[in-house]
Amino acid sequence: MMNNYIDKLDRKGMSMRLTSTIQKMHKRSPKLGKAVSLATATGVIAANSFGGSIPLWLMGLGKTLTGAPIADKAVIKIATYWISSNSALIDNMLPRKDWRINLPADVHINGKYLLVSNHQSWVDTSIVQYIGEKRLPLTRFFTKFELIYIPIVGQAFYFLDFPMMRRYSKEAVAKNPALKGKDIEEAKRACALLKNKPFTLLNYLEGTRFTKIKHAQQQSPYTHLLKPRAGGLSLAINALGADMDGILDMTIVYPDGVPTYSDLWKGNIKRLGVDVRHIKIPDALFAGIQNGGYENDDSVKAQMFAWVEQIWREKDQLITDMLAEFETNPKTEKT
């Protein structure tokens, strides 16, 4: 037992020395440092993904067949380990960075939250996971049901109770009217799986990643954002509202331009701003959505759109302010 403990300490020490060496490499030879950190991160993430897939499958299958809470906890623990490993790489391997993160002091790991955010890059979800690690419950988000057929990833989403939605085309509904509204019913049922456990349910209200082309095509009234959608958030409030501790609004800015996923692991994201704050939904609107009014009452839908648009106007201004803060108060690195 003691030998196992010492062995774990040795491996941890070796890992810390390796990541420290890579950090120094970023400073002395940036090009080599980027290549090594990207290769290291890719290897670690791949190894953890494949190494964790077998116990995830076994525990997930046990959870599906028996509904045993211990199996559910084991699945969540595996996912949490995967996220914490990625966070350790960010903290210990990447070069010095000016990441400014504001998170409410009263959020907690055992809470139940709906989280809305702007969306610019595949990196966004990794940033959400990094920020939430040890501070928010495991982050989940709406996914397409078809993803379940993707090896490892799709099954992980299913076992972790990610709300998986089936979408029916207008043609399919026309051929089979019984399908009308069925996607909503299935999504509500999927959300209900989260009721008895801590959760952070992420919803990108824009529905897609921001690009200048999409912004122009939409004729968006916002400077930094696409037009928000209210359907997914309304659905989540209807399914989980009575059980949640609140709604959080996350704003992410990349002052040096929108990064690719490889940019993250090369250490190219030198500056990042993240602001998370509570938002309060009006009581009358909350009650209306809880009673199914979003789908059946045009006045409730109009109130919901007005509320979401107000949040988006405030977020648009916040992004302008956050970007300006980086320029007026740059971080001075110590040599």
Rosetta blueprint (number, residue, H / E / L):
1 M L
2 M H
3 N H
4 N H
5 Y H
6 I H
7 D H
8 K H
9 L H
10 D H
11 R H
12 K H
13 G H
14 M H
15 S H
16 M H
17 R H
18 L H
19 T H
20 S H
21 T H
22 I H
23 Q H
24 K H
25 M H
26 H H
27 K H
28 R H
29 S L
30 P H
31 K H
32 L H
33 G H
34 K H
35 A H
36 V H
37 S H
38 L H
39 A H
40 T H
41 A H
42 T H
43 G H
44 V H
45 I H
46 A H
47 A H
48 N H
49 S H
50 F H
51 G H
52 G H
53 S H
54 I H
55 P H
56 L H
57 W H
58 L H
59 M H
60 G H
61 L H
62 G H
63 K H
64 T H
65 L H
66 T H
67 G L
68 A L
69 P H
70 I H
71 A H
72 D H
73 K H
74 A H
75 V H
76 I H
77 K H
78 I H
79 A H
80 T H
81 Y H
82 W H
83 I H
84 S H
85 S H
86 N H
87 S H
88 A H
89 L H
90 I H
91 D H
92 N H
93 M H
94 L L
95 P L
96 R L
97 K L
98 D E
99 W E
100 R E
101 I E
102 N E
103 L L
104 P L
105 A L
106 D L
107 V L
108 H L
109 I L
110 N L
111 G L
112 K E
113 Y E
114 L E
115 L E
116 V E
117 S E
118 N L
119 H L
120 Q L
121 S L
122 W L
123 V H
124 D H
125 T H
126 S H
127 I H
128 V H
129 Q H
130 Y H
131 I H
132 G H
133 E L
134 K L
135 R L
136 L L
137 P L
138 L L
139 T E
140 R E
141 F E
142 F L
143 T E
144 K E
145 F H
146 E H
147 L H
148 I H
149 Y H
150 I L
151 P L
152 I L
153 V H
154 G H
155 Q H
156 A H
157 F H
158 Y H
159 F H
160 L L
161 D L
162 F L
163 P L
164 M E
165 M E
166 R L
167 R L
168 Y L
169 S L
170 K H
171 E H
172 A H
173 V H
174 A H
175 K H
176 N L
177 P H
178 A H
179 L H
180 K L
181 G L
182 K H
183 D H
184 I H
185 E H
186 E H
187 A H
188 K H
189 R H
190 A H
191 C H
192 A H
193 L L
194 L L
195 K L
196 N L
197 K L
198 P L
199 F E
200 T E
201 L E
202 L E
203 N E
204 Y E
205 L L
206 E L
207 G L
208 T L
209 R L
210 F L
211 T L
212 K H
213 I H
214 K H
215 H H
216 A H
217 Q H
218 Q H
219 Q L
220 S L
221 P L
222 Y L
223 T L
224 H L
225 L L
226 L L
227 K L
228 P L
229 R L
230 A L
231 G H
232 G H
233 L H
234 S H
235 L H
236 A H
237 I H
238 N H
239 A H
240 L H
241 G H
242 A H
243 D H
244 M L
245 D L
246 G E
247 I E
248 L E
249 D E
250 M E
251 T E
252 I E
253 V E
254 Y L
255 P L
256 D L
257 G L
258 V L
259 P L
260 T L
261 Y H
262 S H
263 D H
264 L H
265 W H
266 K H
267 G L
268 N L
269 I L
270 K L
271 R E
272 L E
273 G E
274 V E
275 D E
276 V E
277 R E
278 H E
279 I E
280 K L
281 I L
282 P L
283 D H
284 A H
285 L H
286 F H
287 A H
288 G H
289 I H
290 Q H
291 N L
292 G L
293 G H
294 Y H
295 E H
296 N H
297 D L
298 D H
299 S H
300 V H
301 K H
302 A H
303 Q H
304 M H
305 F H
306 A H
307 W H
308 V H
309 E H
310 Q H
311 I H
312 W H
313 R H
314 E H
315 K H
316 D H
317 Q H
318 L H
319 I H
320 T H
321 D H
322 M H
323 L H
324 A H
325 E H
326 F H
327 E H
328 T H
329 N L
330 P L
331 K L
332 T L
333 E L
334 K L
335 T L
